[in-house]
Amino acid sequence: MACLQASGWLTGKKPSLLIMIQGRYNKDYWLVVLARHDAWLRELDRLIRDVWVECCDHLSSFKIGGVAYESDSTFSTGTMSVPLARLVSPGSTFTYDYDFGSTTSLDLKVIGETPIALPGGPLCLIARNDPPAIPCDLCGGKAAVILDDPDDDIPHYYCRACLVSTEHDPDYVETIANSPRNGVCGYTEDIAAALSWYPPGRSTGEVVSEEPDEVLPDDDAEVNAAIVAVIQDIGPDIDAFVQEEGAAHGDRGACMAGDTILAFCTFMHLLSGTKIDAWDVPSVQRCLIEHLAQNLLTPDDWLKNAVPILCRFLSRMEASGRITNASELIAALKQAEPAFQEAATSPEKGRAIFEYILMKAEEAGISITDIDASFAFAVKELARMAGIDPDDEEVRKRLSGLLDSGITEAFSSKLRATMIFGRCDEFCRRFKDDTILERCRRIFTALADHPAEPLLRGGGALWSAAIIYAACQDEDLIRPGKGAPPLGQEIGFFFGFERSSIRNKVRAMRALLPG
């Protein structure tokens, strides 16, 4: 009550109700909701669904004073389209059930009233339990994930270390939900949906106290392991070559040589897992065109010198006795050099840079709808990528001139939308025809034309994943039921999201689509 009085919120025309909601069979889960005098029962149903229970759009029901108020009023005694204040008052108790197959049952009580009224909506979540500690099934420590395989009778809880030691399908590994429906019917939390019921101004970072444990392979760890393997194999040879390049071409030449060789060797290790003495013509050409060319920035002098640097390095490695096919590999690199330069300067390369900057901006918590902030971040990120210190006084002056020039219009909402559909297009290239892409286009167009402009909110990559997932569902390529759909798992891996996050986004997205 003290917090409410200090909130700065207005006093309502009529008192607001304070409603405690608890899991019937696990009292560790609870919510306290502030219900303004004009709140409706159906709105309380929506809050409970968004914060705690929604998984497959099951039916739900309140029971108040012996009367059932169901989400589908066809067979119910009463409808949820009724003001709360007409049904309950301080001291009233009632119940709620969600899903009449795998039911989650809740007990509710009006624990008081207050003159304070939420200014922005009829209901607000003002308090909830901290996530209760759940023991790991194997070691007894604090569990981090739930393994909910539909072929198993019960879900299992594991800490991350114990999870690695089990045989499991990654598609069924989820973060543990702070909900009495945790482990039921594949339920996963939809933080974005829940956030709409929190007090105004809250962000996802404030709602989620810590990032969920990663359960998918760590790409950075894989790259770091490849770098370590390269250094263990030919680290001294690379160091000696860089010293020779420095003596012949100066410090900049040495830096360019070191970056080029380490990057190329790392890509080669990731591609084939082989040491340098097993390199062959197809591998080095593919690595040059498909991977080294995708370095985010391509200075003109690097573009001209990358292949010559690689050729000199191979010659040195043959002279030292580490390889015997240098002339063959050098000829292959020179043959592929025109394709390498074309790939490094293609429009797709520019789009890749733009996508990278968008990703970094999202990771930094910058909203793409804030054009000025996005552009400022992009300019500084490009400066860092080019080896320029954006905090240098002279550099700051030049950046300020750019920010005041009006060029920020390039980061408009249309570009964001273009990037969302561009990711869909990229994924859909794996299909034999354009059926899925056209379905994506129809969904995207409906979202882009929606008056609420949903594409301007949330992560762009997650929108792309949800659009593709929904399109595949519509075309019956992803079906409900047992078993992990390979295509759904592939979408998750491609975009870097757990499938549960994509499914939650799809459910929220479908509510915005016509028909």
N, C-alpha and C positions, 0 to 999 in steps of 0.2 A: 504493500500500500504506500509505503514511503517513496519507493521508486516511481510509482505511478504519479504521485503528487508532485514529484520533482521533475517529471518528464517534460513539462511545458505543454502538454496536451490540453485541449479545451474541456470545459465542463459541458456535459450534454444536457439536452432538455429534460431527459429522463435518466434514471440511473442505469449504468451498465452492469451486466452480470459477470461474475467470475466463476468459471466452470473448470472443475478438476476432472481430467480424463485419465483413467488408469487401465492397464491390462488386467483383465479379470483373474488370470491365472499366474501373472507375474507382476507384482506391484512395483518392481524396480523401474518399470516403464510408466512415466506419467507426463502429462501436459497440463498447463494452466492457460486457459483461453479467456481473453477479454471480449465479451459479446456486447456490442452496442445495443441500445433499446430497439433498433430497427432491424436487427439481424434475423435471418430466416433459418429454419431448420435445414433446408437444402444447402445453405452456405456452410453450416457446421459439418455436414456430411462431406462437402468438398474439401474443407480444411483437413479433416481426419484422413481422407483419402490421400491428399497431396503430401502430408507430413508423415503419415504412418503406415498406410495399408495398401494403396493402389498398386495392383500388379497386372490384372487382366480384365479390368472393367467389370468385375463381378457385381452382383446385386448387394445391397446393404439395407439395413433396417434399424430404426430407433424403436424402442418400446417405452412409452410414457403413459403412466396411469392406466395400464392394461390395453392401450391402443397401439397397434403397429403402424409405423409411418415408414413406408418402403420407397427405395429409389425408383422402382417400377411399381406404379400405383394400380396396375391392372387387377391384382388379386389382394391388395392390402386394404386394411380398414381405413387408413388415412393416408394423405399425401404429404410429402416433405415441403410442399409449397405453403408454408404457414409460419407466421412470426414466432420466434422462440419465446418471447415474453408472454404470448398467449397460452403457452403450455407449461412453462416452468417458472419458478421464483426461488429466492434464497431458501436453501434446505431441501429442495427437490432432488430426488435421485431417479436416474433412468439408465437404460442400457443401449448398447449399439453392437450390432453384428455385421461383419463384412464377409462375404463369400459363404454360401450355404453348403459348400462341399468341404473345403478346408477352412473352417470358420475361425476368424479372429474375433474374440468377444471382449468388449470394453465396458467398464462401469463409469458412469458420469454422475457428478454431484455439483449442484450450484452452491459454492462455498461462501458466497457473499456478494455484495454489490458495491459499486463505487460511483461517484458523480463523474469520474474521468471518462472521456469518450475518445476513442481513436479517431483522428481527423481524416484519415485516408480511406477507411473502409469499415465494414460492419463487424469484422472479427480480426483478432490479432493474437498470435501466440506470444505470450509474455514470459513464460518460464517452461523449462523441460528438464528431465533428468539428464545427468551425465551418462555416457555410455557405460553400462555395467561391465565389469571384467568377466570374460568367459574363458574358462581354462582350455588349453590345448589338449586334444584327445590323447596325445602321445606323451608329452613331457609334463603336462600340468601347469606350464607357464601361461602367460597371457596370450590368447589366440589373436591372430591378426586377420585371418581369412576364414571363409566358410566354403566347404566343398559340398555342393548340393547336386550330386549326380542322380538323375531320375531313375536310374537302374538300381539305386541303393534305397533301402527302406528309410533311412534317417540321414540328415545332413551331418557332416563332420566338421569340427573346428580344429584349426592348426595354427601354430606360430609359423613364421616364414621358414625357419630352419627345418622344422619337421615336415612342412609341405614338400620341400625339395626331396626329402627321402621317400616320399610316397609315389606310387604309380597313379597318375591322375590325368584327366582331360582338362587342359587349361580353360576350356570354354565353360566349365562348370565352377570355376573358382571365382568367388566374389568377395568384396569387402564386407565386413560384418555390419549389418544395419542396426541403428539405434531405434529399434521398433519391436513391439510385441509380435509382429508378423515375420520377424527375422527367421529365415530357414523354412518358410512356408511358401509353396507354390512358386518357387524361384523369385521371391520378392527381393527387389533391390531399391535402395533409396533414390529418389529423384530430388537432388538438392535444389535444382532450379525451381521446381514446382513448390517445394517447401518454403523457399526463400520469400515467395510472394505473400506469405502469411506472417512473416516476422515484422517487427517494428520497422518503420520507414528508415531507409539509409543503411540497412545492414548489407554486407557483402558476403559472397560465398566463403571467403577466407575467415570471416568472423563466425559463420555458422558451422563450418567444419574446423575443428580445433587443430587437426593435423592432416597432412596429405595421406590418402589411403596407401597402404603398402603396395609396392609394385609386384604384380604377380606374373607379368609377361617378361620375356627376355629383355635384358638391359642392353640396348644397342651400344651405349657408350662403353660398357664393360667389354663388349665384343671388339670394338675398335681399339680400346686400350690394350687388350690382350694381343691383337694383331701387331700393334706397334712394338710391344715387348718382344714378340717372336721375331720381328724383323731385326731389332737391335741385337738380340742374342745371336742371330744368324750372321749378319753382315755389319753390325754397328761400327767396328773399327774401320772397315773399308769405306763406309759413308763418311766418317770423320776425316779420313785421309783425303778423300776426293774433295770434300768441302774446302779443306785447307789449300789444295792445289787450285781450285776455282778462285779462292780469295786472292792467291798470289797472282793469278793471271787476269782476273776481272774485277778486283776490288771487293770491298765489303758487301756492296749490293749484289754482286755476282755470287758471292759465297752464300748469302742468305737465300737467294733465288734457287741456287743449286740444292742447298739443304732441304728447303721446303718441297721442291719438285721431286727429289729422289725419295724422301721419306713418305710423301703422299703416294707416289706411284707404287713403291714397294708394299705399303700398307694395303692399297687396293688389290694388288696382286695376291697378297696373302688371304684377304677376305674372299676373293674370287675362287681361288683354287687350293688354298691351304698348303701350298708347296714352297720349298726353298728356291733360291734364285737359280740353282743349277738345274731345276726342272722346268724353267720357263720355256714356253713355246710360242710360235708365231701367232696362232689365233688368240691366245690369251693376252699377249702384250698389245695387239691391235685393239681388241675389245676394251682393255683397261684404258688405253689412251683415249679412245673416242667416246666411250660410254661413261667413264668415271673421271679421269683426270680433266677432261674438258668441262666438267660440271663444277669445277672450283668456282666459288661464288663471284669472285672478282677476277677479271682478266686484263691486267695491264698490257699495253701493246708490246712492251719489251719482253714480258714473260711469254706472250703468245708466240713471239718469234724465236725465243730461246729455249722453250721447254723441250722440244724434240732434240735439238743439238746437245743440250745438257744430258739427256738420257743416253744419247749415242756415245758421248764421251765417257759416261759412267760405265756403260757396258764394255767399251774398249779397255778401260782400266781393270774391270773385273776379270776379263779374259787374260790380260797381261799378268795379273796376280795368280792366275790358275784356278779361280773360283768357277768360271764357266768356260765352255769350249765352242759355243755357237753364237758368239757376239756378232759376227758379220751377218748371219741369217736374221737375227733379231733387229739389228740396225737397219737392214734393208726393209724389214717389215714396218718399222716405225716411220721411216721416210716415205714409204708408200702410203701409209695412213695419215700422214701429216696434213694434207689438204682437208680430209674429212674431219680431222681433229680441230682445225681452225674454224671450219664451218660450224661444227657443233658448239664450239666455245663462244661463237658470236651470233647464234641463232636467236630468233624471237622467243623460242621456248626457254632459252637460257635466261633471257630477261624476265620471263614469267616465273622461273624458278627462283631468281633473286627476290622478286616481289613476294612470292609465297614464303620464302625464308624470313623476310623482314616481318611479314604479317604474323608468322608463327612466333618469332622472338618478341614482338609487341604484345601478343596475347599472353605469352609466358610472363612478361613483365607487368601484367595487369592493366595494360592500356587498352581502352575501348576503341575499336575501329571507328565508332561513330563520332569520336572526338577528333575531328580532322586535324586541328592544330597540334594536339599532343602526338598524334600518329605521325604526322610529317616530321615534327621535331625529333621524335625517336628514330625515324628512318634515316634522316640526314646524319645523326650522330652514329648510328649503327654502320652506315656505309663508310663513314670516316674511320671508325675503328677497324673495319674489315680491310681498309686500304692502308692501315698502319699509321693513321693520323690521329693525334691526341685531340679529342674534341674539347678537352678542358683547357687547351692552350689559349691564351688571351687573344692572339691574332686570329686563330681558328674560330673562336667564339664570335668575334666581330663579323666574320664572313658568314657564319651560320645564321646569325641574327638578321643579316641582310636578306638571306634566302627566306627566312621565316616571315619577313615583312613584305615579301614581294608578291604575294597572292598566288604563288604556285601551289599552295596547299589544296587548291581545288582538285588536284590530281588524286587526292585521297578521299574522294567522295563516296557516298553510299553505293553508287553504281559500280565502282571498282570493286568494292567488297562483294557485291552480288555477283559480279563477273567471276571473281575468284572462287566463290562457292560453287558455281556451276562448272567452272573450269576443272575443279577437282573431280566432280562427277564425270565429266567427259574423259578425264584421264583414266579413271578406274574402269569405265565402260569399254575401253579399247580392247579388253580381254574377251568380250563377247563377239560372236560371229556376225551378228547384225545389230541394227540400231533400236531394237524393240525396247530394251531397258533404258537406253539413253533418251528415247522419246518420252517414255513414261516419266523419267526424271525431269525432262523439260516441262511437262505439264504440271507436275508437282511444284517445281521451282517457280513457274510463272504464277501459279495460284498464290504462293507465299509472297512473291515479289509484288503482286498487285493487292495484297491484303492491306486494309486501311491501318492496321496496327503495326505494320512494318516489322514483322517478327525477325526477318533476316538481319536486322541491324542490332539484334540483341544476342548475346551468347557467342560461343566460339564458332568461327566460320567452318573449320574442319569438321566439327561435330554436326553442323547442319548438313554438310555434304554427305557424311556417312549416313545420317538419318534419311536423307532423300533417296539415296541408293538402296538402303535397306528396305524402305517402304515400297520402292518401285519393284524390287525383287519379290517382296511379299505379294504385291498386286498381280505379278505375273506368275505366281505359284512356284517360284524358285526357292523360297524360304517358307516352310510350312510349320505350323505349331505341332507340338507333340514331342515324343521322346527322341533322344539322340541330338548331338550337336550338329547343326547344319554347316557343312564345310564352307558354303558361300558366306554365311553370316560370320564365321570365324575369320575368313579371308578379308572381309570388310573391316573387321576390328583390327587385324594386323596391319592392313594397308594404311589406315588413318591413325593408328596408335591409341585406340580406345578399347576398353572392355566392352564386350557385347551388351552387357547389362546397361551401360550408359547410353549406347546407341538405341536399345529398345525403349528406354525411358524417353529419349528424345523423340522417337517415332510416335509414341503414345501422345505426347504433348503436341506434336506437329499435326497429327490427324484431327485434333480438335479444331484446328484452324482451317482445315480444308473443306471445301464444299462437297456435298453429296456423300 
